[in-house]
Amino acid sequence: MLGALVMVMGLAGAASADPALLPDAAALAAEATGWLLEGEALPPDYRARLMRMPPEARLQALVFLRRAGLLTADAWALSDVLEPTTTPAPAGGE
């Protein structure tokens, strides 16, 4: 747990040199920091969440997750990273 806290502090310090995250990526980064501090893995729907973001925010979120150590196994094809935003199906199956 202490190691995770040190890692987050290091990421926060390094983030000041990086450009600001877009709002979608920043929201996911804040949530992912909580997962990291609680020792949790990425949720099963993380890929669908990322695909609902614009490509530029998706790329920032992927970089954050990789740097934080949460994204270690799944490879993302460039076509997936750059794919336009997907919208969820409307409620009621219409």
N, C-alpha and C positions, 0 to 999 in steps of 0.2 A: 504494500500500500504506500509506504514511504517512497519507494522507487517511482511509483506512478506519479506521485505529487511532485517529485523532483523533475520528472520528465515533462509534466505540464508546465511547471515554472520555466523550464528551459525553452519550451515551445513558445511560451508567452513572451519571453525575452527576445527570441529570434523573430517573432512575428512583427516586432516594431520596425525591422528593416524591410519586411515584405510589404507589398501594397495591401491596402485594406481589402478584406473579403467583401464580396457582394452580399446583400442581405440574406438570400437563400443559403449561401455557403456559410455565412456567419452563424445563422440559426442552427444549422446542422453541426457546425464545429462546437458550438456551446453545448448542444445535447451530447455530442460524442465525448466531450471532455468529462461530462458526468458519467458516461458509460465507463470511460477509462478509470476514473477515480473509484468507481464502485467495482472494478474488476470484471466488468461485463464485456461480452463480445458484441459485434455488430448484430443488430436485430435481423431476423430473416427477411424482412421487407426492405432492407437498406437500398438494394439495387433499384426497386420500384420508386422509392423516395427520390433517389438521385435522378432517375429518368424523368421525373416531373419537373426538374430544375432546368433552366436554360443551360445550354452547353458550357458557357463561360463560367457559370456558378458551379456546374457539375465538375468541371476540371479543377476548380479551386477546392471543392469539397474532397475530391479524390486525393489531391495532393496533401491536404490536411490529414485525412484518415491514414494515408500511407506514412506520413511523418510521425504521427502519433502512435504508430504500431498497431492500429486496429485493422488495417487492410493488408493482410500478409499473403493470403492464398489465392484469392480470385484475381484473374487477369482481366483487364478491360481492353477490348479492341478499340482502336482509334475511331472506328465507325460508330461504336457505342457512345464514346465520349462526345463526339461531335453531332450525334443524332439530334434532330429538333425535339423540343419538349413534347412529352406524351401527356395527354390529358386523361384523367380517370373517366371510366364509363359513367354515364349519368345514372342516378339512382332510379330504381324502378325498371331498369332494362329497356328504356326507350331509346 
